[in-house]
């Protein structure tokens, strides 16, 4: 049975889109609700942040295993299971039984999200031919951007009229709709008789979880803290063991030969770098708007929504161009615009006009929108069909790792620069000396610009490689 019947491929894509919308809405709303949940549950805000961190940790650790399972038992089958799991986790999270219960529910949610996100790219790639794939990626990406745009407004509205558990129950109708569409439009895929690499799955999960945890703690404790050093050492050792095991086992979780494909390797490297750059602005700009410019949270939130709003409009354009032109070249254009926007943020100061911030953010949103669809096409189109699940999950993992690395590097650069000026350690916004923050922001965004330019170089090499691939296809 085909994974997705040709006549129902757009309905199947809509199911993927509804799930993407739901998870991005959930992430935005939960971030807004953290202070409210902390007060309601009687836990410190620093501990409450783990409601978000644990979700990202579990999601990242499980992406590769569930991507491989998608290749072995059918990607649509795993997608459906994951959608059901996310719905169950959302229902559980909406039952106020204390902090420990909430963390358990978030773990269930993360496991469900990992099942779906690990197989989304593979389902799209296997369901659409090369002439439509860019448009399909753009269509799915629009749902992602819509979830990010709607999150702050929906979260604020719900929290103003209801208790925090309701924010999790918002997922249920969207999840049920996504599941119903998936059950109707998708088959289950064709199972492949191959053993599952349990040791590889365990090693990579340990490496990702300890590395994620260590980078998280480094933002407040510094990289020299014993617990941070210990966690990062464990992550390196586990990753070394994972790579050695994968090179010697007959049925690896992640076949390392996949990276001999230059287009795939260059593509996921570009994804990692661009998502790092995007999270520089995600971390810094709320502080700049609310603390440096003294804008209200409502105004700051509205200004921050300009970025995903631009993606709503320009992600489909990127997909359309990807179907008509050299896909890698379209992605390169997007990253060039991202680099320009990142460099322009270095011009912002304590007395910059709000319209300058808006103009720069519009530029960054246009670049990110144009980049999203073609880069997915670059990464997934060059992979054998038997490896689409694990390739798609690695692509999703590269995005998550970029987010985590971007957050850690941004805060490290910001705190280091402010501490150097202050002559003592600074780990929060210096209200009495906002110029220190501006200096740290400039240093961080300068590094972000260099990372974006590195991504430009990576994609520049991909342009000729894609031309060769397209000629052979």
C-alpha positions as a printed Julia matrix, in Angstrom:
473×3 Matrix{Float64}:
   0.0    0.0     0.0
   1.28   3.5    -0.81
   2.02   5.7     2.19
  -0.2    8.45    0.77
  -2.57   8.01   -2.17
  -1.74  10.5    -4.92
  -5.28  11.9    -5.0
  -5.22  12.55   -1.24
  -1.68  13.91   -0.94
  -2.8   17.51   -0.26
  -5.2   16.32    2.45
  -2.36  14.36    4.01
  -0.2   17.48    3.83
  -2.97  19.44    5.55
  -2.89  16.88    8.39
   0.85  17.5     8.72
   0.15  21.23    8.65
  -2.45  21.11   11.41
  -0.03  19.21   13.64
   2.75  21.72   12.89
   0.38  24.58   13.7
  -0.65  22.9    16.95
   2.9   22.24   18.19
   4.12  25.75   17.37
   1.04  27.28   19.0
   1.64  25.08   22.04
   5.29  26.15   22.3
   4.48  29.87   22.08
   1.59  29.7    24.55
   3.5   27.61   27.11
   6.42  30.07   27.08
   4.0   32.91   27.83
   2.28  30.91   30.58
   5.45  29.92   32.48
   5.23  32.78   35.04
   1.52  32.1    35.63
   2.1   28.36   36.04
   5.0   28.99   38.44
   2.77  31.06   40.75
  -0.13  28.61   40.53
   2.01  25.53   41.23
   4.15  27.25   43.87
   7.53  26.62   42.25
  10.34  29.09   41.4
  10.34  30.46   37.85
  13.82  28.98   37.3
  12.41  25.5    38.05
   9.25  26.12   36.04
  11.35  26.69   32.92
  11.91  22.92   32.92
   8.34  22.54   31.66
   9.78  23.85   28.39
  13.32  22.47   28.66
  12.28  18.88   29.41
   9.96  18.94   26.4
  12.79  20.05   24.07
  15.26  17.6    25.63
  13.0   14.56   25.19
  11.92  15.67   21.71
  15.53  16.03   20.53
  16.62  12.71   22.05
  13.81  10.74   20.38
  13.81  12.25   16.86
  16.36   9.86   15.34
  14.89   6.65   16.87
  11.38   7.5    15.68
  12.66   8.55   12.26
  14.3    5.13   11.92
  11.13   3.41   13.14
   9.27   5.3    10.41
  11.55   3.71    7.83
  11.06   0.27    9.39
   7.29   0.15   10.08
   5.92   3.0     7.95
   6.2    6.77    8.37
   2.42   7.47    8.31
   1.87   4.81   10.97
   4.36   6.49   13.33
   2.89   9.91   12.5
  -0.58   8.73   13.55
   0.7    7.16   16.75
   2.56  10.36   17.55
  -0.46  12.57   16.95
  -2.49  10.4    19.31
   0.3   10.51   21.89
   0.53  14.29   21.72
  -3.23  14.59   22.22
  -3.07  12.31   25.29
  -0.14  14.3    26.68
  -2.07  17.56   26.17
  -5.1   16.2    28.01
  -2.88  15.05   30.9
  -1.04  18.4    31.05
  -4.39  20.16   31.36
  -5.15  18.32   34.61
  -3.68  20.32   37.49
  -2.13  17.67   39.73
   1.12  19.46   40.55
   4.51  20.17   39.03
   5.71  16.55   38.79
   2.52  15.55   36.97
   2.97  18.42   34.52
   6.55  17.36   33.75
   5.36  13.78   33.14
   2.65  15.03   30.79
   5.17  17.19   28.92
   7.34  14.09   28.42
   4.35  12.27   26.87
   3.73  15.3    24.65
   7.38  15.39   23.59
   7.4   11.69   22.7
   4.32  12.19   20.52
   5.81  15.27   18.88
   9.04  13.38   18.15
   7.09  10.63   16.36
   5.35  13.11   14.1
   8.13  15.62   13.45
  10.64  12.86   12.72
   8.5   11.6     9.84
   6.95  14.78    8.45
   9.71  15.55    5.93
   9.8   11.93    4.77
   6.04  11.84    4.17
   6.14  15.08    2.16
   9.12  13.94    0.08
   7.63  10.54   -0.72
   4.19  11.99   -1.53
   5.15  14.81   -3.93
   7.31  14.69   -7.03
  10.13  17.16   -7.62
   7.92  19.6    -9.56
   5.56  20.06   -6.57
   7.82  19.44   -3.61
   8.81  23.06   -3.04
   5.19  24.18   -3.07
   4.3   21.38   -0.64
   7.13  22.36    1.74
   5.97  25.97    1.55
   2.37  24.98    2.3
   3.45  23.05    5.39
   5.78  25.86    6.46
   2.91  28.33    6.4
   1.16  26.38    9.16
   4.35  26.56   11.24
   4.52  30.34   10.86
   0.79  30.73   11.59
   1.21  28.83   14.86
   4.06  31.14   15.87
   2.03  34.25   14.97
  -1.1   33.11   16.79
   0.66  31.83   19.92
   1.26  35.08   21.84
  -2.2   36.49   21.1
  -4.03  33.23   21.86
  -1.98  32.67   25.02
  -2.65  36.14   26.33
  -6.36  35.86   25.57
  -6.78  32.45   27.19
  -4.82  33.41   30.31
  -6.93  36.53   30.71
 -10.21  34.58   30.88
  -9.26  31.08   32.08
  -6.81  29.1    34.22
  -3.49  27.91   32.73
  -4.53  24.23   32.22
  -6.85  25.36   29.41
  -3.84  26.26   27.23
  -3.01  22.57   26.87
  -6.57  21.6    26.01
  -6.41  23.99   23.05
  -4.31  21.32   21.34
  -7.03  18.69   21.48
  -9.38  19.9    18.68
  -6.45  20.62   16.33
  -4.9   17.27   17.16
  -8.12  15.35   16.57
  -8.57  17.1    13.22
  -4.99  16.26   12.21
  -5.48  12.63   13.28
  -8.79  12.3    11.44
  -7.26  13.66    8.22
  -4.23  11.37    8.6
  -6.4    8.29    9.14
  -8.43   9.13    6.02
  -5.69  10.34    3.67
  -2.67   8.2     4.61
  -1.95   4.52    4.38
   0.4    2.87    6.85
   3.48   2.4     4.7
   5.35  -0.78    3.84
   7.33  -2.34    6.73
  11.0   -3.21    6.16
  12.28  -6.39    7.84
  15.34  -5.0     9.66
  16.39  -5.05   13.34
  16.23  -1.84   15.34
  19.5   -0.45   16.71
  18.67  -0.16   20.4
  22.26   0.49   21.54
  22.71   3.27   18.98
  19.38   4.81   19.99
  20.4    4.77   23.66
  23.86   6.25   23.07
  22.61   9.13   20.95
  19.81   9.84   23.44
  22.36  10.08   26.29
  24.63  12.3    24.18
  21.83  14.68   23.18
  20.18  14.8    26.63
  23.39  15.47   28.58
  24.68  17.91   25.96
  21.36  19.78   25.98
  21.27  19.85   29.77
  24.88  21.02   30.0
  24.37  23.83   27.48
  21.2   24.88   29.33
  23.0   25.12   32.67
  25.95  26.93   31.08
  23.73  29.95   30.46
  23.56  30.68   34.2
  26.45  28.68   35.74
  29.06  29.26   33.03
  30.99  26.66   31.04
  33.52  26.24   33.84
  31.01  24.95   36.4
  31.79  21.32   37.44
  28.3   20.05   36.65
  28.39  21.67   33.2
  31.83  20.23   32.44
  30.72  16.77   33.63
  27.59  16.77   31.49
  29.44  17.94   28.39
  32.15  15.3    28.9
  29.47  12.58   29.16
  27.87  13.96   25.98
  31.17  13.83   24.07
  31.97  10.3    25.27
  28.46   9.04   24.46
  28.57  10.66   21.01
  31.97   9.11   20.34
  30.59   5.71   21.34
  27.56   6.26   19.14
  29.65   7.11   16.07
  31.95   4.11   16.62
  28.98   1.79   17.07
  27.21   3.13   13.98
  30.31   2.54   11.88
  30.55  -1.11   12.97
  26.97  -2.38   13.35
  25.3   -4.06   10.33
  21.95  -2.3    10.92
  22.75   1.21   12.21
  20.27   3.73   13.54
  21.93   6.42   11.43
  23.89   5.07    8.48
  26.98   7.27    8.39
  27.26   6.71    4.64
  24.33   9.12    4.38
  26.79  11.94    5.07
  28.92  10.96    2.08
  26.12  12.64    0.11
  27.54  16.17   -0.05
  24.19  17.84   -0.75
  22.62  16.24    2.32
  25.58  17.11    4.56
  25.82  20.69    3.33
  22.05  21.11    3.63
  21.77  20.0     7.26
  24.83  22.11    8.15
  23.07  25.14    6.64
  19.92  24.29    8.63
  21.91  24.1    11.87
  23.67  27.43   11.24
  20.51  29.32   10.21
  18.53  28.13   13.23
  21.43  29.18   15.46
  21.25  32.65   13.93
  17.47  32.82   14.33
  17.73  32.07   18.05
  20.22  34.88   18.58
  17.37  37.27   17.82
  14.79  35.15   19.69
  16.86  35.47   22.88
  18.04  39.07   22.54
  15.18  41.06   21.06
  12.63  40.69   23.92
  15.24  42.16   26.3
  16.06  44.92   23.83
  12.43  45.92   23.35
  11.14  45.58   26.93
  14.24  46.49   28.99
  16.41  48.67   26.75
  13.64  50.56   24.93
  11.21  50.35   27.89
   8.28  49.19   25.76
   5.31  47.39   27.33
   5.13  43.58   27.0
   2.08  43.95   24.75
   3.85  46.3    22.34
   7.0   44.17   22.43
   4.97  41.05   21.67
   3.28  42.76   18.72
   6.66  43.85   17.34
   8.11  40.35   17.77
   5.17  38.91   15.79
   6.36  40.82   12.69
   8.97  38.11   12.07
   6.64  35.07   11.9
   4.06  37.18   10.07
   6.57  37.78    7.26
   7.21  34.04    7.16
   3.5   33.39    6.64
   3.68  35.34    3.38
   7.16  34.47    2.14
   7.44  30.75    2.97
   5.0   29.86    0.14
   6.98  32.16   -2.18
  10.16  30.26   -1.33
   8.39  26.99   -2.17
   7.08  28.39   -5.47
  10.55  29.6    -6.5
  12.07  26.25   -5.47
   9.85  24.47   -8.02
  10.94  26.86  -10.79
  14.66  27.44  -10.13
  17.82  25.86   -8.72
  16.61  24.94   -5.24
  19.96  25.54   -3.53
  20.2   28.98   -5.15
  16.79  29.97   -3.75
  17.88  28.85   -0.27
  21.09  30.85   -0.73
  19.1   34.01   -1.54
  17.16  33.51    1.72
  20.34  33.17    3.79
  21.92  36.25    2.17
  18.88  38.26    3.29
  19.15  36.71    6.79
  22.82  37.77    6.94
  21.89  41.33    5.95
  19.18  41.46    8.6
  21.52  40.09   11.29
  24.15  42.67   10.39
  21.54  45.44   10.5
  20.63  44.54   14.11
  24.16  45.67   15.07
  23.02  49.22   14.2
  20.32  49.24   16.89
  20.95  51.31   20.0
  19.21  52.78   23.02
  17.66  55.57   20.97
  16.82  53.74   17.74
  13.37  54.39   16.31
  10.88  51.54   16.47
  10.4   51.7    12.69
  14.09  50.8    12.26
  13.56  47.64   14.32
  10.45  46.81   12.28
  12.29  47.27    8.98
  15.16  45.01   10.03
  12.77  42.38   11.39
  10.78  42.43    8.14
  14.02  41.79    6.26
  14.94  38.87    8.52
  11.44  37.38    8.23
  11.53  37.57    4.42
  14.9   35.8     4.33
  13.78  33.08    6.73
  10.56  32.53    4.8
  12.37  32.18    1.48
  14.93  29.82    3.06
  12.56  27.35    4.77
  10.98  25.47    1.86
  13.95  25.07   -0.52
  16.34  23.88    2.17
  13.92  21.07    3.03
  13.86  20.17   -0.65
  17.68  20.21   -0.85
  18.08  17.91    2.14
  15.31  15.42    1.42
  15.33  15.09   -2.37
  18.83  13.58   -2.49
  18.12  10.79    0.04
  17.19   7.19   -0.94
  13.53   6.41   -0.22
  14.49   3.71    2.28
  16.2    6.37    4.43
  13.67   9.21    4.21
  12.5    8.74    7.8
  15.92   8.89    9.43
  17.04  11.68    7.07
  13.96  13.75    7.9
  14.44  13.16   11.61
  18.1   14.24   11.37
  17.0   17.38    9.54
  14.55  18.12   12.38
  17.29  17.33   14.92
  19.65  19.81   13.2
  16.99  22.49   13.68
  16.54  21.67   17.37
  20.29  21.55   18.01
  20.63  24.88   16.23
  18.02  26.36   18.58
  19.78  25.01   21.67
  23.26  26.02   20.47
  22.02  29.45   19.4
  20.46  30.1    22.8
  23.59  28.96   24.67
  26.08  30.84   22.49
  23.97  34.02   22.55
  23.7   34.15   26.33
  27.38  33.23   26.75
  28.5   36.07   24.44
  26.06  38.54   25.98
  27.01  37.77   29.59
  30.75  37.67   28.76
  30.71  41.1    27.13
  28.61  42.7    29.88
  30.82  41.1    32.55
  33.98  42.35   30.82
  32.65  45.92   30.87
  31.34  45.68   34.46
  34.5   43.97   35.77
  32.28  41.41   37.54
  29.93  38.61   36.47
  26.61  39.86   35.0
  23.89  37.3    34.16
  20.81  39.51   33.84
  19.79  42.78   32.24
  21.8   45.61   33.9
  18.95  48.06   34.49
  21.3   50.77   35.76
  23.63  50.36   32.77
  21.57  49.51   29.65
  24.52  50.46   27.43
  26.28  47.33   28.68
  23.47  45.23   27.23
  23.65  47.1    23.9
  27.37  46.35   23.7
  26.75  42.66   24.44
  23.93  42.57   21.88
  26.22  44.08   19.23
  28.91  41.46   19.89
  26.37  38.62   19.75
  24.73  39.86   16.54
  28.16  40.33   14.98
  28.85  36.64   15.61
  25.37  35.8    14.28
  26.23  37.64   11.07
  29.43  35.6    10.7
  27.43  32.38   11.21
  24.93  33.5     8.56
  27.79  34.27    6.15
  29.2   30.8     6.85
  25.8   29.36    5.9
  25.99  31.42    2.69
  29.33  29.78    1.91
  27.89  26.33    2.59
  24.94  26.93    0.26
  27.18  28.5    -2.4
  28.94  25.13   -2.61
  25.55  23.42   -2.79
  24.39  25.35   -5.88
  26.71  23.54   -8.31
  26.13  20.22   -6.53
  22.35  20.64   -6.98
  22.85  21.45  -10.64
  24.74  18.16  -11.06
  22.09  16.24   -9.12
  19.21  17.76  -11.15
  20.98  16.9   -14.41
  21.23  13.23  -13.37
  17.69  12.98  -11.92
